[in-house]
């Protein structure tokens, strides 16, 4: 028997199981005695590259927890309310309803990987997906990606990922969509040159400069509150340009006044 078909069968039992099934989509088919996980289930970088408008990443405090009667396939079912104070992915809200659960073992190595419960007053980095459950939009935290924050501080390896969205190797257009969806805003600069003009005309007002030689390396700038993001690309035309790197560097102050690019 495979884990995957069994989970598909439970999907048919009712909307109460939606949260369990949707989280378990992160596991790929495996024998009943094994559990093979897709990287996006446990690696924040891989999760970040998933194309989904339902993704959320935020830090919040648990302000309310209610244990409700669990359905047969769960040992515990929680209704949770978070008070978020920093967002990276998703539409910022003042209050976020979420669900937590502990599933009954089904005899595979996947048992326990998806269990998520909280206590009032805890602070969490939450990574997960929005889903409709019983007519309400709630967040389903990923147990393997979400972290309780001891002392309120993010571990450095997590902070580094959150500081710079993960899009290396993506086409520029797709990377830009991910960047803007993450809450970043284009940051126009003034020192554009003729080689940057095709990008500016295509709507990339955040392009700073392009080399015009070799692979035509370009720099694009974004801002999110007090944070900076610089995206480095290779390609002469927007539709054929790929992202090669991203850093948290800020542009020099003397290039921040917008002006039309040379060659326009």
Wavefront OBJ file of the C-alpha trace (Angstrom):
o trace
v 0.000 0.000 0.000
v 1.179 3.530 -0.717
v 0.826 6.485 1.654
v -0.426 8.677 -1.153
v -3.596 6.788 -2.184
v -4.537 6.272 1.434
v -4.437 10.019 2.036
v -6.528 10.567 -1.068
v -9.174 8.266 0.370
v -9.367 10.292 3.595
v -9.842 13.399 1.471
v -13.295 12.142 0.496
v -14.527 11.963 4.104
v -15.311 15.644 4.528
v -14.035 19.240 4.678
v -12.686 18.736 8.195
v -9.830 16.740 6.664
v -8.831 19.426 4.182
v -6.103 20.795 6.388
v -4.575 17.352 6.915
v -4.642 16.433 3.242
v -3.292 19.727 1.967
v -0.291 19.582 4.269
v 0.345 15.967 3.347
v 0.594 16.968 -0.290
v 4.157 17.804 0.629
v 4.966 14.109 0.906
v 5.472 12.073 -2.245
v 4.417 8.464 -2.723
v 6.332 5.984 -0.598
v 5.907 2.423 0.666
v 3.843 2.046 3.828
v 7.011 1.538 5.856
v 8.838 4.529 4.354
v 8.376 8.254 3.945
v 9.952 10.269 1.166
v 9.456 14.016 1.486
v 9.656 16.658 -1.197
v 12.266 19.290 -0.337
v 9.569 21.961 0.003
v 8.265 20.100 3.044
v 11.376 20.754 5.148
v 13.562 23.250 3.246
v 12.475 26.901 3.460
v 14.415 27.776 0.306
v 12.545 25.125 -1.679
v 9.232 26.170 -0.121
v 9.873 29.766 -1.182
v 10.162 28.723 -4.826
v 6.777 26.961 -4.877
v 4.442 28.842 -7.211
v 1.381 29.398 -5.036
v -0.603 32.471 -4.084
v -1.708 30.645 -0.911
v 1.718 30.640 0.752
v 2.211 32.611 3.964
v 5.278 33.373 6.052
v 5.024 35.590 9.120
v 6.078 35.945 12.744
v 3.263 36.083 15.257
v 2.265 35.540 18.861
v -0.368 33.018 19.872
v -3.145 35.046 21.488
v -5.851 32.355 21.602
v -5.983 28.549 21.481
v -9.068 26.367 21.598
v -9.029 22.577 21.618
v -12.038 21.253 19.727
v -13.444 17.752 19.372
v -11.198 16.031 16.812
v -12.502 13.972 13.900
v -11.695 10.230 13.949
v -8.374 10.553 12.098
v -6.938 13.109 14.574
v -5.874 12.808 18.192
v -5.975 16.556 18.741
v -7.494 19.507 16.897
v -6.722 23.138 17.702
v -8.205 26.461 16.616
v -5.436 29.056 16.879
v -5.315 32.835 16.599
v -2.017 34.564 15.868
v -1.243 38.253 16.321
v 1.306 38.784 13.529
v 3.903 41.520 13.677
v 6.057 40.824 10.616
v 5.128 39.433 7.204
v 7.163 38.055 4.315
v 4.541 36.171 2.283
v 0.783 36.575 2.191
v -1.579 39.474 2.691
v -0.778 41.193 6.019
v -3.642 40.868 8.481
v -4.065 42.105 12.045
v -5.272 38.707 13.226
v -4.648 35.302 11.626
v -6.815 32.231 12.297
v -4.958 28.946 11.987
v -5.425 25.264 12.711
v -3.166 22.795 14.448
v -3.533 19.054 14.801
v -1.953 15.814 15.911
v -2.815 12.954 13.568
v -3.345 9.387 14.658
v -0.493 7.117 13.531
v -1.135 5.220 10.310
v 1.941 2.982 10.391
v 4.415 4.857 8.180
v 7.563 6.852 8.766
v 5.494 9.942 7.948
v 3.762 9.650 11.325
v 4.370 12.777 13.402
v 5.928 14.828 10.597
v 2.824 17.011 10.252
v 1.827 17.385 13.906
v 1.564 21.022 14.947
v 0.209 22.430 18.230
v 0.872 25.629 20.168
v 0.294 27.267 23.544
v -0.938 30.761 24.272
v 1.842 33.331 24.584
v 4.297 31.511 22.341
v 5.958 33.303 19.425
v 6.311 31.474 16.150
v 7.728 31.841 12.689
v 4.876 30.409 10.646
v 5.305 29.018 7.132
v 2.362 27.329 5.503
v -0.666 27.707 3.269
v -4.080 29.314 3.419
v -7.031 26.950 3.008
v -10.805 27.096 3.244
v -12.099 25.037 6.165
v -15.761 25.067 7.129
v -16.256 28.279 5.156
v -13.359 30.117 6.824
v -9.942 30.993 5.412
v -7.318 29.710 7.833
v -3.584 29.154 7.810
v -2.286 25.598 7.962
v 1.248 25.854 9.391
v 3.850 23.452 8.095
v 5.225 21.706 11.162
v 8.629 21.115 9.567
v 9.071 24.706 8.368
v 7.518 26.646 11.235
v 9.669 27.406 14.288
v 8.910 28.414 17.857
v 11.148 31.395 18.570
v 13.143 31.148 21.771
v 13.660 34.679 23.021
v 11.919 36.012 19.927
v 15.053 35.732 17.780
v 15.208 34.050 14.393
v 18.000 31.488 13.896
v 20.619 32.971 11.569
v 20.102 30.347 8.869
v 16.376 31.166 8.775
v 16.956 34.923 8.891
v 19.322 34.683 5.917
v 16.697 32.889 3.835
v 13.976 35.376 4.762
v 16.197 38.378 4.107
v 16.853 37.349 0.516
v 14.018 35.623 -1.382
v 15.161 32.422 -3.060
v 14.904 32.770 -6.821
v 18.360 32.037 -8.249
v 18.031 30.357 -11.627
v 14.496 31.621 -12.224
v 13.468 33.720 -15.244
v 13.409 37.404 -14.334
v 9.645 37.773 -14.874
v 8.802 34.832 -12.584
v 11.313 35.965 -9.956
v 9.874 39.479 -9.977
v 6.349 38.145 -9.398
v 7.629 36.173 -6.415
v 9.494 39.211 -5.076
v 6.475 41.528 -5.296
v 4.195 38.857 -3.832
v 6.594 38.664 -0.893
v 5.952 42.306 -0.019
v 8.943 43.923 -1.757
v 8.454 47.080 -3.825
v 10.458 48.241 -6.855
v 13.058 50.872 -5.961
v 13.810 53.149 -8.943
v 17.336 54.504 -9.240
v 18.794 57.280 -11.350
v 21.955 55.838 -12.905
v 20.418 53.759 -15.670
v 22.459 53.402 -18.857
v 21.530 52.600 -22.458
v 21.916 48.869 -21.913
v 19.265 49.032 -19.179
v 16.741 50.831 -21.405
v 14.997 47.677 -22.749
v 14.190 46.635 -19.177
v 12.940 50.080 -18.219
v 10.668 50.221 -21.267
v 9.314 46.764 -20.341
v 8.205 48.108 -16.949
v 11.230 47.258 -14.814
v 11.592 50.733 -13.307
v 13.822 49.246 -10.610
v 16.667 48.426 -13.017
v 19.814 50.270 -11.966
v 22.442 49.423 -14.535
v 23.467 46.803 -17.093
v 26.999 46.089 -18.280
v 26.151 45.942 -21.990
v 28.944 43.395 -22.513
v 29.288 39.647 -22.138
v 26.046 38.258 -20.685
v 24.805 41.807 -20.022
v 24.742 41.536 -16.237
v 22.111 43.841 -14.699
v 21.161 45.020 -11.205
v 17.585 45.520 -9.974
v 16.662 47.092 -6.611
v 13.742 46.470 -4.239
v 12.792 47.665 -0.775
v 10.639 46.301 2.047
v 10.318 48.639 5.035
v 13.960 49.144 6.079
v 15.344 46.172 4.142
v 17.015 46.162 0.736
v 17.153 43.545 -1.983
v 19.483 43.633 -5.000
v 18.855 41.171 -7.797
v 21.580 40.316 -10.296
v 20.632 38.976 -13.723
v 22.145 37.884 -17.022
v 20.447 38.547 -20.365
v 19.969 41.268 -22.970
v 16.159 41.193 -23.255
v 13.647 40.901 -20.379
v 11.988 37.767 -21.752
v 15.335 35.934 -21.981
v 16.926 37.105 -18.716
v 17.702 34.824 -15.784
v 18.399 35.657 -12.138
v 21.903 34.670 -11.064
v 22.042 36.029 -7.504
v 20.353 38.148 -4.854
v 21.796 40.037 -1.881
v 20.590 42.289 0.938
v 22.800 45.189 -0.184
v 21.303 48.678 -0.547
v 22.027 50.956 -3.523
v 24.211 54.004 -2.987
v 22.302 57.088 -1.822
v 23.305 59.104 -4.891
v 21.412 56.753 -7.255
v 18.020 56.827 -5.527
v 16.431 59.775 -7.359
v 14.382 58.431 -10.289
v 15.062 59.798 -13.770
v 14.482 58.508 -17.311
v 17.152 56.071 -18.523
v 19.674 56.948 -21.168
v 18.677 55.734 -24.602
v 14.939 55.925 -23.968
l 1 2 3 4 5 6 7 8 9 10 11 12 13 14 15 16 17 18 19 20 21 22 23 24 25 26 27 28 29 30 31 32 33 34 35 36 37 38 39 40 41 42 43 44 45 46 47 48 49 50 51 52 53 54 55 56 57 58 59 60 61 62 63 64 65 66 67 68 69 70 71 72 73 74 75 76 77 78 79 80 81 82 83 84 85 86 87 88 89 90 91 92 93 94 95 96 97 98 99 100 101 102 103 104 105 106 107 108 109 110 111 112 113 114 115 116 117 118 119 120 121 122 123 124 125 126 127 128 129 130 131 132 133 134 135 136 137 138 139 140 141 142 143 144 145 146 147 148 149 150 151 152 153 154 155 156 157 158 159 160 161 162 163 164 165 166 167 168 169 170 171 172 173 174 175 176 177 178 179 180 181 182 183 184 185 186 187 188 189 190 191 192 193 194 195 196 197 198 199 200 201 202 203 204 205 206 207 208 209 210 211 212 213 214 215 216 217 218 219 220 221 222 223 224 225 226 227 228 229 230 231 232 233 234 235 236 237 238 239 240 241 242 243 244 245 246 247 248 249 250 251 252 253 254 255 256 257 258 259 260 261 262 263 264
